[in-house]
Amino acid sequence: MRKSFDRGLTPAKCLTCKSAEGELRACSFCKSGIYHDNANCLGEQRASEASLTYKSFPWCCPKCFQRGKVALEKILLGPSQTNKRGR
């Protein structure tokens, strides 16, 4: 069980609660989003059992999750829907 991410100088802290205590998760995409994976720090608990078991399973912070959601919506809407909004 990893309790903190050591980036060389100081122990990592959760971006929400600013605590270094407990198990922290680092974003697989931006590498700067470090959070406790619980409802208090994320607003919801999002880790699946597989992501906790296997270290190679990707996990994203709330900011990257929103970016991915927006990108997926753009793809799903397609160019015809996005052009109509701009007119």
C-alpha positions, -999 to 999 in steps of 0.1 A, spaced: 0 0 0 15 33 -10 9 61 15 25 90 -3 43 99 -35 79 112 -30 89 136 -57 123 141 -41 119 171 -18 87 169 2 59 143 7 30 148 -17 -2 162 -3 -38 160 -14 -48 190 -35 -81 192 -17 -74 187 20 -37 194 19 -29 163 40 -1 139 33 -17 113 56 -33 81 42 -32 66 7 -29 91 -21 -35 86 -58 -16 105 -85 -32 113 -118 -20 91 -147 -24 119 -172 -12 152 -157 10 138 -129 3 168 -107 -32 158 -95 -27 140 -62 -58 132 -41 -73 109 -16 -97 87 -34 -127 93 -12 -159 113 -12 -145 141 10 -116 150 -14 -131 141 -48 -168 147 -42 -173 110 -49 -152 78 -47 -142 69 -82 -116 41 -80 -127 7 -92 -113 -23 -74 -91 -31 -104 -74 4 -102 -66 -3 -66 -52 -38 -72 -31 -31 -103 -7 -2 -102 -7 1 -140 -44 8 -142 -49 45 -152 -66 69 -128 -74 105 -135 -79 135 -113 -111 156 -113 -96 182 -137 -84 155 -163 -117 137 -159 -136 169 -169 -112 175 -198 -118 139 -210 -155 143 -207 -156 175 -228 -134 159 -254 -156 128 -256 -187 150 -259 -172 169 -288 -164 136 -306 -199 122 -299 -216 154 -311 -196 155 -343 -188 185 -365 -224 191 -376 -236 197 -341 -207 220 -331 -211 241 -363 -248 248 -356 -240 263 -322 -216 288 -337 -241 303 -362 
